[in-house]
Structures are given as structure tokens and as C-alpha cells.
Amino acid sequence: MLRTMELLVGLPPMTQFDAAAMPMFDAFTPHPDTPPYTVQKPSDTVLTAVNGANAPMAAPQRPRT
């Protein structure tokens, strides 16, 4: 993103990484995409839930010695 901003305002790259970065011009279009969207309600997922004992990769961890 920094490289794109530098190009837009006419600044030279600040670092070699900026100079080698791909500008994000393809991420923008001249016409906005403004169709309405359908809101999805959040599911009834409990945010404080943890994986159960039978979850994948839930093998007991050996204590470090």
C-alpha cells in the first residue's frame, strides 16, 4: 500500500522494499461496486467455548522438564 501511495503523490521509494513492491492499482476500479447486500445475523456461537477433549490435535501435552 505504501508503494501505491508514493506513486500517487509522486514520491520516490523510501526503501528498496518499496521500490520492489507491486503497486495496488489492480485492487481499485474507476467505478464503485455499490449493489446492496443482505445482512447475515451472527450465529449463536459461544465465543468463550474451547475445543473439547475429542477435537483434532487435542492429544494431551507432555509437561516440559
N, C-alpha and C positions, 0 to 999 in steps of 0.2 A: 504494500500500500504506500509505503514511503516513496518508493521509486516513482509511482504514478503521480503523487503529489509534487515531487520535484519536477517532473516533466511538465505538468500542468502550469506551474508558475515559472518555468524556465530556469530552474536552478541546476547546477551541475551535481552529479552524485557526490554525496559526502564521504562514502567509503567504497571500497572495491566490491563489497557485497551489494550496495545499492546499484552500482554500475552493472552488475551481472544479473540483477533481479529482473524478472519478467513483468512488464507493466500490466496493470489490471484493466486495460481498455476493453477487453472482451467481456468483462463482467458487467459492463454498462451498455445500455441501449439508448438510442435517441428518443424512443417513445416508451413511456412508462406502461407497465402491465398492471392495470387497475381493476380487473374484474372482482366482484365481491366474493367473499369466501364464507364457508359455513363454519361457525364456531363449534368446536368439539368440547364438551364438558370433560373435566378431569375425571378419571376413573375413581373408583372407591378404593384405590390402593393406599395402604397404610404406609406412610413414609418412614416410620420408625421400625418397620419389620426387618428382620435379619434372616439370612439363609438358615434353613433347617439342617439337622444332622445328616439327612439323606441327600442334600444338594450336591451337585457335581463339585469335585475338588474340595469336599468337606472332610477329608481324612484328618484325623487328629494330628496335630503338630507335635513333634518331639520337642521336649524342652531343651534349650541350649545349655551346654555345660561349660 
